[in-house]
Amino acid sequence: MPVGNVANPETIYEIDGVRIGVTAAGVRYKNRNDLVVIELAEKTSCAVVTTQSSFCAAPVQVLRKHIANYQPRYLLINTGNANAGTGREGIKRTQLTCESLAERLDESISAQNILPFSTGVIGEPLNTDALIAGLDAALANLNVANWQVGANAIRTTDTIAKLASEQVAVDGTTYHITGMSKGAGMIRPNMATMLGFIATDANITQPLLQQMLSSLTQQSFNRITVDGDTSTNDCCVLLATAKANTGVIDSDRHPHYQALYEALARVFLRLAQLIVRDGEGATKFISVNVCGGATQQECCDVAYAIAHSPLVKTACFASDPNWGRLLAAIGYAGVEGLDQNNVSVSLNEVNICERGQIAEDYTEERGQAAMSRPEIVIKVDLARGDYEDTVYTCDLSYDYIKINADYRS
């Protein structure tokens, strides 16, 4: 069961210039939606970041080529099969799905104007027959209001649809932002998330949009981990349809840029945190904040060392304030010249370690009370500088093992 506040926003703003079509194609799952087509308005700017895995999936390889040379007009997404570890045949099948979609569209649309995305089981051939057979139904279903059903359709082991939506007014212009993501396991993105699609009606040039996406993912999807595994299929897309009644935003000095960026940042962070809150088998949502670093990178390294530690994660599951596990993780994070006698650690409001040793007012009862909460903040002060960073993770429970042991059955 997801942890904490996972309710979708009361208002999911439609994005003028984006239509979403959904159908149950039977790519892997039976009797559930598993195929999504997203149609983009003609002048839509598109930015993409993809997995840094050296064993990236066939759709990732194809979309990299497409976006490098062509204007994206459609996104094609299937769940249930990752089409990863499928060699040259996987590439052919991805290309075939793009060609098949293009054949059903206006003659000005080619297969290269389509970006493919897949998520699901690795190493099995993509069921192209089912996928292609579902395209007509997905196209017939295209609608600006389909964000909720789209978010449900891209799920694999997710227990909830993940959505975030905001509007922001700047100098008389109202911008809308809506996004959906999926992911619950195999989460240690090294760029984005399992899959994420965020759109705005702002008019943003593609180079600036790409710059914004890279920055936005750094403090959201690149700051989460469920199990430390980076997927072969991770992709995140940021779209700007240019439908809002405003001029072109082409620089971070534009008077509308900052307010729009901050609203986008809230949407990105919400979508990223929902992935952790819905982590496979999760019972605790954990924020690991590291301050006092000499660099931001060493703060991030320490935070990830704690967040990835199976010993820390299982202690959180058991509500066991075994703070020695935190110190061990800090120690192997690789911070050069770290003076342990300056390090302090707290759990929520409870100080457990001050200057490298147990805090004078710490008691096991207070530590256990802090660890028993569904939301835990682990704060580490390295006391060697002014930098700070935060990583979000969850505990490691019995159910994580059960879910992944049964994943392919």
Phi, psi and omega in degrees: 000134181301156185259129171074209185282105178239013181295138175289155181299148179299323178245122174255107187287131173288142179254110179302125182104356178234122173238139185241129176242138187226143174206166174263097184270340182077033178301317172220313183278152177251139173062036172208151178295133182215007181227129182231133172242129177245122180262135182246140175299158191302322185261019182293128171278143184225127175238143183222139165238145186230167180306148174264008177298136177286349180247048186291154186289162180304313180299327178294317179297319181289315183294328177300319179290318182295313185287339180290336188230352187224158177276115179295136177236339179217146170248137182237117189234129171236150175242162180100334180216123183280343187050045178241148184068031184243007172061207182295329179296324177296321176298314180300318182291322176297314179298322179297320180294321178295317178297319181294322176292316181301323180299337183266002186247181176304146185296344177283347180265126176251172178299332182286346176273006183245131177256121181267146177219139178222151176210145181142214184290137179269143170092004178247142180300139178290133179282080184291329179301312180292317182300311182295322179295337181270353186297317182299318180293321179295318179294322179293340183265001184304128184201143180291342186264011189267023180297317182297311181291329176294317179297325176290323185289334182271003180290150167243266177274002175303142176262348181224155168282141185246114185224149172214146185205137180214159166231149181218134181256132179223119177050042176088355177254131178256123177257148177240144179224129174220142180214158174224150177219165173219151179151140177210331177222171190052053184241101157210073184300141175243038176181314188209240179219184176308300170212137177215136181226115182234136182226149174223156177269008178292158178259094185240132179295151184298315179301319179291322179299319179296319178297318179296316181298316180300319180288318182297320181290332182299322183257016178225274183292338176269012177233032177229152173206137172256310185224005177081005181258123176275131183284158174282350191238005185306129175211145172223136185236135173240125185242142175227112191274349179065023182269344177291148185279080182202169176281179183285132173264110186236007182204152176287359174267356177298139184298341179266351191298309191296314180296320178293317179298317182295323177293318175299319181298322178294320178294314180299314182295320179298314180296321179294315181293328177298326177298316179291318179298333179257019180305145184303116179076009187293140172236350180226140172255123190238125173257126178250105182255125179241121179238176178071024181275154175286334175218160175293325181298318180290330173297315179296320180297317179293317181298317180290326177301318178291314185293332181272344188294118176299328180291318176295315184294322178286329175295321177296319178300320182274000184056038183256110181285058181278078190289348174298330178293327176293315180296322179297317180294319176301319183295326182262011180289345175090023178281113184288131176076018180293129177263107184297338181285356177253354189275135176233148183222141175224155173245115189051237182266005185264117175284126180246333181222125177235122180052048171085002180213169185302136180293145185299325184263011182282140171228152179299326181294318179293321178296317180292324178297319178294318182286343182280347181286152178289340178237124185236134172249116173262118181245130180238127175250113181278342176054047179221009180175195187247006184271159184209149175203160182224136175239143182248134181213185178222175179280175179241113188245176176301323185293332177300317179295315182298314182300314184280335175291331183257009193301320186268356183273000000 
